[in-house]
Amino acid sequence: MSGGERGGKPSTTVEAERAVADAHRREWTFVLAATARVAGDLDLAEECVQEAYVAALDAWARDGVPDRPGAWLTATARRKAVDVLRRRQVLRAKLPLLVEPEAIEPDIPDEVAVPDDRLRLVFTCCHPALAREAQVALTLRLVCGVSTADIARVFLVPEPTMAARITRAKKKITAARIPYRVPEAAELPGRLDAVLTVVHLLYTTGHTAPTGGGLVHADLTARALHLARTLATLLPDEPEVPGLLALLLLTDARRATRVDAEGRLLRLADQDRSRWDRDAIDEGHRLVLDAFRTGHPGRYAVQAAIASLHALAPSYAATDWPQIVRLYDTLLVRWPSPVVALNRAVAVSMVDGPEAALAEVDALAPDTRLAGYHYLPAIRAELLDRLDRRAEAAESYRTALALVDNDAERAFLTTRLAELTPPR
């Protein structure tokens, strides 16, 4: 075995495949970070980690799943990286006039600016030589293991476009000889905004999975929360860091109530607020107050303030909707996103009525960034239903259904459509 205790009796191929898939979700970042420290090159590290996962399919079916799959994968990937570096070293020893020899294992200082392996790798990948969107997309794909399709959805672009961006970013790293190097403490603030974006989008992808059967990917939300807490410990004086942690805590506080016992999606208005995590809400609210006391709350703190108003309201109807609209106005100044404008329209519907909100939603429809965003026609359908324009609402629900890829959301939209169009 290559690290990790032997699991016992041989596994079936299906069991091995299931274990490898689970290890990919849970262990990818750890394995990649450990391998990158040996390889000194992210591209080589990724290649070796992928080979380790492929090797696991055969080895685990033959020998059984190890007790510590992550340790097995890490040992295998690191050994492959060392083998490659040794081969390169031998070659360079024979060609001393052409290249300088490399050390097999780069020196890692005893004290590093970022103590957490996963967070260290996120900071490393958010290299300023890459465009901001490329930094974030590459990190989500390479470090966090988010699929290209899911990254494309959160960026509101087609999957081939996102795949091309990630490929170009990797090629630029290779062509520009950008090394795998953990940034020093003085470099962290310059990379912080990209890192915060990565953590936020990682949580968003887990909170409502863009594709698949379940509504939530709990491993992704837990990973994002861990990274946010580590950031808050590492950079407590950066105001956007506690703002992001507050946003994640307040959003995650109602995770247990987002679906019913049968796994059906529940709207915010229908959730049992008595089951929300009050400790998380209290902590998040305190962080929001701290962020606003600085006088310069950033976009994460403003979003957290919106989430706090929802969390503290006794009911959906009794929520302070006028204040939420004002906060969305503030957020649009800091983050002029069509998704923010769409969410603001929902709040407007609770203040000025569905007709006013519908006008705002229809004004957003020509924005090509929302062309494949199923929430736009879904929200439009809800507003039309409230206006008793049932035929138009049904058509908007059909449009949303054609765009959605998450099974739980599809089931919810199907139910809503059926309620509008009962059988004859």
C-alpha positions in Angstrom: 0.0 0.0 0.0 1.1 3.6 -0.6 0.1 5.1 2.7 -3.0 4.6 4.8 -3.8 1.2 6.3 -5.1 -1.6 4.2 -8.9 -1.6 4.2 -9.3 -5.4 4.6 -11.1 -7.7 2.1 -11.1 -6.7 -1.6 -13.9 -4.4 -2.7 -16.0 -4.7 -5.8 -15.4 -2.4 -8.7 -18.5 -0.5 -7.8 -17.5 0.0 -4.2 -14.0 1.1 -5.3 -15.5 3.6 -7.7 -17.9 4.9 -5.0 -15.0 5.3 -2.6 -12.8 7.1 -5.2 -15.7 9.5 -6.0 -16.2 10.2 -2.3 -12.5 10.7 -1.8 -12.5 13.1 -4.7 -15.1 15.3 -3.1 -13.6 15.2 0.4 -9.8 14.9 -0.1 -8.9 16.5 -3.5 -7.8 19.8 -2.0 -5.7 18.2 0.8 -4.0 15.8 -1.7 -3.3 18.5 -4.2 -1.9 20.9 -1.6 0.5 18.2 -0.2 1.6 17.2 -3.7 2.1 20.8 -4.8 4.5 21.3 -2.0 6.7 18.5 -3.3 6.3 19.2 -7.0 6.7 23.0 -6.8 4.5 23.2 -9.9 0.7 23.2 -9.9 0.4 21.6 -13.3 2.6 18.7 -12.4 0.9 18.4 -9.0 -2.6 18.2 -10.7 -1.3 15.5 -13.1 0.1 13.4 -10.3 -3.0 13.7 -8.2 -5.2 12.6 -11.2 -2.9 9.6 -11.7 -3.2 8.7 -8.1 -7.0 8.7 -8.3 -6.9 6.5 -11.4 -4.5 4.1 -9.6 -6.9 4.0 -6.7 -9.6 2.5 -8.8 -7.6 -0.7 -9.5 -5.8 -0.8 -6.2 -8.9 -0.4 -4.0 -10.9 -2.9 -6.0 -8.1 -5.4 -5.6 -6.8 -4.7 -2.0 -9.8 -3.0 -0.4 -10.5 0.6 0.4 -7.8 1.9 2.8 -8.8 3.1 6.2 -7.4 6.6 5.3 -8.1 7.1 1.6 -6.6 10.6 1.7 -3.3 9.4 3.1 -3.2 6.7 0.4 -3.8 9.2 -2.3 -1.4 11.7 -0.9 1.4 9.2 -0.6 0.8 7.9 -4.1 0.6 11.4 -5.7 3.7 12.7 -3.9 5.7 9.6 -4.9 4.7 10.1 -8.5 5.8 13.8 -8.3 9.1 12.8 -6.7 9.7 10.2 -9.5 9.0 12.9 -12.2 11.4 15.4 -10.5 14.1 12.7 -10.1 13.8 11.9 -13.8 14.1 15.6 -14.6 17.1 15.9 -12.3 18.9 13.1 -14.0 18.2 14.6 -17.4 19.5 18.0 -16.3 22.6 16.5 -14.7 23.4 15.2 -18.2 22.7 18.6 -19.8 24.4 21.0 -17.3 25.1 23.6 -19.9 21.4 24.0 -20.8 19.5 24.1 -17.5 20.0 24.5 -13.8 19.2 21.4 -11.7 16.2 21.5 -9.5 15.9 20.3 -6.0 13.4 17.5 -5.6 11.6 19.0 -2.7 11.4 22.8 -2.5 12.3 24.4 0.8 9.2 25.1 2.9 9.8 27.6 5.7 9.0 26.5 9.2 6.7 29.5 9.6 4.4 30.4 6.7 2.1 33.3 6.2 -0.9 31.0 5.7 -1.1 28.1 8.2 -3.9 26.1 6.6 -2.9 23.9 3.6 -6.2 24.4 1.7 -6.2 28.2 2.2 -2.5 28.4 1.4 -3.2 26.8 -2.0 -6.1 29.2 -2.6 -3.9 32.2 -2.0 -1.2 30.6 -4.2 -3.5 30.1 -7.1 -4.9 33.6 -6.9 -1.8 34.9 -8.6 -1.9 38.5 -9.7 -0.4 37.7 -13.1 -3.7 36.2 -14.0 -6.9 38.1 -14.7 -9.2 38.2 -11.7 -11.9 36.0 -13.2 -9.2 33.5 -14.3 -7.8 33.4 -10.8 -11.2 32.6 -9.3 -12.2 30.1 -11.9 -8.9 28.2 -11.9 -8.9 28.0 -8.1 -12.4 26.7 -8.0 -11.6 24.1 -10.6 -8.1 23.1 -9.6 -8.2 23.6 -5.8 -11.8 23.2 -4.8 -12.7 20.5 -7.4 -15.8 22.3 -8.6 -16.9 21.2 -12.1 -16.4 23.5 -15.0 -20.1 23.4 -15.7 -20.9 24.5 -12.2 -18.3 27.3 -12.3 -19.8 28.5 -15.6 -23.2 28.7 -14.0 -22.1 30.9 -11.1 -20.2 33.2 -13.6 -23.3 33.3 -15.9 -21.4 32.2 -19.0 -21.6 29.1 -21.3 -19.6 26.1 -20.2 -17.3 26.1 -23.3 -16.4 29.7 -22.5 -15.5 28.9 -19.0 -13.5 25.8 -20.1 -11.5 28.0 -22.5 -10.8 30.5 -19.7 -9.5 27.8 -17.4 -7.3 26.3 -20.1 -5.9 29.7 -21.0 -5.1 30.4 -17.4 -3.2 27.1 -17.0 -1.3 27.8 -20.2 -0.3 31.2 -19.0 1.0 29.8 -15.8 3.2 27.3 -17.8 4.3 29.8 -20.5 5.1 32.6 -18.0 6.9 30.1 -15.7 4.8 31.2 -12.8 6.2 29.1 -9.9 4.2 27.4 -7.2 5.2 29.7 -4.3 3.3 30.4 -1.2 2.8 34.2 -1.0 4.5 36.1 1.9 2.4 37.9 4.5 2.9 41.3 2.7 1.4 39.8 -0.5 -1.8 38.5 1.1 -3.9 41.8 1.0 -3.4 42.1 -2.7 -4.8 38.7 -3.3 -7.6 38.9 -0.7 -10.4 40.0 -2.9 -9.9 37.0 -5.2 -9.6 34.6 -2.3 -12.9 36.0 -0.8 -14.6 35.5 -4.1 -13.4 31.9 -4.3 -14.7 31.1 -0.8 -18.0 32.9 -1.5 -18.6 31.1 -4.8 -17.5 27.8 -3.3 -20.2 28.2 -0.6 -22.8 29.3 -3.2 -22.1 26.2 -5.3 -22.6 24.0 -2.3 -25.6 25.9 -0.9 -27.7 25.4 -4.0 -26.0 22.8 -6.2 -26.3 24.0 -9.9 -26.7 20.3 -11.0 -27.5 16.9 -9.5 -30.1 15.4 -7.3 -29.7 17.1 -3.9 -30.3 20.7 -3.1 -27.1 21.1 -1.0 -23.5 19.8 -1.3 -22.7 19.9 2.4 -19.0 19.1 1.9 -18.6 22.3 -0.2 -20.5 24.5 2.3 -18.5 23.0 5.2 -15.2 23.6 3.3 -16.2 27.2 2.6 -17.1 27.9 6.2 -13.8 26.4 7.4 -11.9 28.7 5.0 -13.9 31.7 6.0 -13.2 31.1 9.7 -9.5 30.5 9.0 -9.4 33.8 7.1 -11.1 35.6 10.0 -8.4 34.3 12.3 -5.6 35.1 9.9 -6.7 38.6 8.8 -9.0 39.9 11.6 -8.4 43.5 10.7 -9.6 43.2 7.0 -13.3 44.3 7.2 -14.5 42.2 4.3 -13.2 39.0 6.0 -15.7 39.0 8.9 -18.3 40.3 6.5 -18.0 37.1 4.4 -18.0 34.9 7.5 -21.1 36.6 8.7 -22.8 36.1 5.3 -22.0 32.4 5.3 -23.1 31.8 8.9 -26.4 33.6 8.5 -27.1 31.8 5.2 -26.1 28.4 6.6 -28.2 28.9 9.7 -31.4 27.8 7.9 -29.9 24.9 5.9 -31.9 22.3 7.8 -35.2 23.9 6.9 -34.7 24.4 3.2 -36.2 21.1 2.3 -39.0 19.1 3.9 -38.9 15.5 5.2 -39.3 14.2 1.6 -36.5 16.4 0.3 -38.8 18.9 -1.4 -37.6 22.5 -1.6 -39.3 24.9 0.7 -39.4 28.7 0.0 -38.1 31.1 2.7 -41.7 32.0 3.5 -42.6 28.4 4.3 -39.6 27.4 6.4 -39.9 26.6 10.1 -37.9 29.5 11.7 -37.9 27.8 15.1 -35.4 25.3 13.6 -32.9 27.8 12.4 -29.5 27.8 14.1 -29.7 30.6 16.6 -26.1 30.4 17.6 -25.0 30.9 14.0 -27.5 33.8 13.6 -26.3 35.5 16.8 -22.6 35.2 15.8 -23.3 36.4 12.2 -25.4 39.4 13.5 -22.6 40.4 15.8 -20.1 40.3 12.9 -22.5 42.4 10.8 -22.7 45.1 13.5 -18.9 45.1 13.8 -18.5 45.5 10.0 -20.9 48.4 9.9 -19.3 50.2 12.8 -16.2 50.6 10.6 -18.3 53.0 8.5 -17.2 51.3 5.3 -19.0 48.0 5.0 -18.1 46.0 1.8 -20.3 44.0 -0.4 -20.1 40.9 1.8 -21.0 42.8 4.9 -24.0 44.4 3.1 -25.2 41.0 1.9 -24.7 39.7 5.4 -26.9 42.6 6.7 -29.7 41.5 4.3 -29.3 37.9 5.5 -29.4 39.1 9.1 -32.7 41.0 8.6 -34.2 37.8 7.2 -32.8 35.7 10.0 -34.1 38.0 12.8 -37.6 38.6 11.3 -40.4 36.7 13.1 -41.9 35.8 9.8 -41.5 36.4 6.1 -44.3 39.0 6.0 -42.9 40.8 9.0 -39.5 41.2 7.5 -38.2 44.8 7.3 -38.5 44.8 3.5 -38.0 48.6 3.0 -34.7 48.3 4.8 -33.7 45.3 2.6 -34.5 47.4 -0.5 -32.2 50.2 0.8 -29.5 47.7 1.5 -29.8 46.3 -2.0 -29.5 49.8 -3.3 -26.2 50.1 -1.4 -25.1 46.7 -2.6 -25.7 47.7 -6.3 -23.3 50.6 -5.9 -20.6 48.3 -4.5 -21.4 45.3 -6.8 -23.4 46.3 -9.9 -24.5 42.7 -10.8 -27.8 41.8 -12.6 -28.3 39.0 -10.0 -28.3 41.6 -7.2 -30.8 43.7 -9.2 -33.0 40.6 -9.6 -32.9 39.8 -5.9 -33.7 43.5 -5.2 -36.8 43.1 -7.4 -38.1 40.4 -5.0 -37.8 42.8 -2.1 -39.5 45.5 -4.1 -42.4 43.2 -4.6 -42.9 43.1 -0.9 -42.8 46.9 -0.6 -44.4 48.3 -3.8 -46.2 45.2 -5.0 -45.7 42.6 -7.7 -46.5 44.9 -10.6 -43.6 47.3 -9.7 -41.3 44.3 -9.3 -42.4 42.7 -12.5 -41.4 45.9 -14.4 -37.9 45.7 -12.9 -37.6 42.0 -13.7 -38.7 42.6 -17.3 -36.1 45.4 -17.6 -33.4 42.9 -16.7 -34.5 40.3 -19.3 -32.4 41.7 -22.2 -29.2 41.4 -20.1 -27.4 38.5 -21.9 -25.7 37.5 -18.7 -29.0 36.3 -17.4 -29.9 34.4 -20.6 -29.5 31.0 -19.0 -30.3 32.0 -15.4 -33.4 30.0 -14.4 -34.1 32.2 -11.4 -35.2 35.1 -13.7 -38.1 33.3 -15.3 -38.9 31.6 -12.0 -39.2 34.9 -10.2 -41.1 36.4 -13.1 -43.6 33.4 -12.8 -44.1 34.0 -9.1 -44.9 37.7 -9.7 -47.3 36.9 -12.6 -49.0 34.4 -10.4 -49.5 37.0 -7.7 -51.0 39.3 -10.3 -53.4 36.4 -11.3 -51.9 36.3 -14.8 -51.8 32.5 -14.6 -51.3 31.7 -18.3 -48.2 33.9 -18.5 -47.0 32.6 -15.2 -47.2 29.0 -16.5 -45.2 30.0 -19.5 -42.5 31.5 -17.4 -42.4 28.4 -15.2 -41.9 26.3 -18.4 -39.0 28.6 -19.4 -37.4 28.1 -16.0 -37.8 24.4 -16.2 -36.0 24.3 -19.5 -33.0 25.9 -17.8 -32.8 24.3 -14.4 -30.4 21.3 -13.9 -30.9 20.6 -10.1 -33.5 17.9 -9.4 -34.8 19.5 -6.2 -35.4 22.8 -7.9 -36.9 21.1 -11.0 -39.4 19.3 -8.8 -40.3 22.5 -7.0 -40.9 24.3 -10.3 -42.9 21.4 -11.7 -45.2 21.5 -8.7 -45.7 25.2 -9.0 -46.6 24.8 -12.7 -49.0 22.0 -11.9 -50.8 24.2 -9.3 -51.3 26.7 -12.1 -52.5 24.2 -14.6 -54.6 21.6 -12.9 -55.7 18.6 -15.0 -59.0 19.0 -16.9 
